[in-house]
Amino acid sequence: MSGAKRGGGLLVAGTTSDAGKSVVTAGICRWLARQGVKVAPFKAQNMSLNSFVTLEGAEIGRAQAMQAQAARVEPTALMNPVLLKPGSDRSSQVVLLGKPVGEMSARGFFGEAGGSSLGKALHGGRQEQLLGIVTDCLEQLRGTYDAVICEGAGSPAEINLRRTDIVNMGIARAARFPVVVVGDIDRGGVFASFFGTTALLSPEDQALIAGYMVNKFRGDVSLLEPGMEMLRGLTGRATYGVLPFRHGLGIDEEDGLRVSLRGAVRESAVAPPVGADVLRVAVCAVPLMSNFTDVDALAAEPGVVVRFVDRAEELADADLVVVPGTRGTVKALQWLRERGLADALSRRAAEGRPVLGICGGFQVLGERISDEVESRAGEVDGLGLLPVRVRFEREKTLARPSGTALGEEVTGYEIHHGVAEVLGGEAFLDGCRVGSVWGTHWHGSLESDGFRRAFLREVAAAAGRAFVPAPDTSFGALREEQLDLLGDLIEEHADTDALLRLIEDGAPAGLPFLPPGAP
């Protein structure tokens, strides 16, 4: 494959959202990388509140950053040219080629374009105007890599959206990529979903549907084989694999408005604590919660128990409360007050009990917020737990900072419109600390192993817990283990020879048309 001037590829679609497209795409990337294939992930358009900053300072979906790690390459803006960050049920911030260009309504129109010339050019346009941009990004990747594994979004058979589709069959048609449709058998009805998904597509789209992949299967595969044979007889298409259900695969899956908390914390077996006590962490599940993956590194520590909470009484037995990032800082502040969580946080601070605010959560803990950008609420009082004043700017801060804190090296990434003016306290990363209350804009800082251990020792001391961080937990190594698990799933349970033929040669010729097709 490495001799090809233009890399081949494959689109991983799904019968539904959360069918396992992100996991299958990452697994194929890791399997190909093991074979020595230079491979890149790609998702034309993502909707997510979990994002990442690349080395060139571009914002992309965390799933594509994770898939790039699976492929053992550095993530770039080309891998996720359009990112939609929901701000309400009806609008999203549009991040184009890694930079925000404005707001988009649920009907597909761009709102205020801001100062970006690209945003102004797209003002008032519909999604299909982006097709040229995303196909250009894909072609650039194909010129650099042997293979590009694309991830779709939702279902390719959303017939009301097909005309403006740039992420499913729209991109497959533009690139002439074969499509494998993934179905979650754990939900039931997987054969009907495969057949119905195919039959609702136009003849031109159906010609690219090469076959199917069953995900999250429990039991004896031989019991499924008659169904797969009947499906082949009905559709003329093969099933390329039956992937078994596996615990511990909840890594950076991120489509849609819904937050799947079961995927936010590592599901693998929890090792016993090193010290006498466990450490209980409560994460406030604020509205429009973003980058909740920040707490994955805490959940990976033996003896640390992480849970998401939305009631004040749930903070009572917590040793550490985390106020995470959010796409709606003022909305989160109002939510905390309405639910009594704001008062509970203030009592904790007065009692010297640990609180950590990250990004939007850091802003909430400050004295004052001036916001004419995100909520347009103007001047709003914060919780007053940290001597910080925040002013929202139209230009978004996107950075990959590094430094030291608590005597340890730390790296992270920043994604925020709010600019913090720190008026006192002890320096802590780019924020501050007052007593047992910490605040920072840095996402990902807890993935730095030495810093995380030092921070947990401080938390344990303030909480009066005989908790001892494990001396050898490596979050990076744990993530690599998870990515290898994904590669194993593909290598052991998929028809890899057939997948490779699809990537190199495209969809098989002569695939039958299933009526009725698209209206």
PyMOL commands that set and color helices and strands:
alter all, ss='L'
color gray80, all
select helices_A, chain A and resi 21-34+62-71+77-79+117-122+127-144+162-164+169-175+185-187+190-199+203-206+221-223+225-235+261-263+292-299+312-315+329-338+341-350+360-364+445-447+449-463+475-493+496-505
alter helices_A, ss='H'
color red, helices_A
select strands_A, chain A and resi 8-14+39-42+45-47+51-53+59-61+82-86+91-96+99-105+147-151+179-184+209-217+238-244+279-284+289-290+304-309+320-323+325-326+355-358+368-371+378-381+388-399+402-405+408-411+414-422+426-428+431-434+437-440
alter strands_A, ss='S'
color yellow, strands_A
deselect
rebuild
show_as cartoon
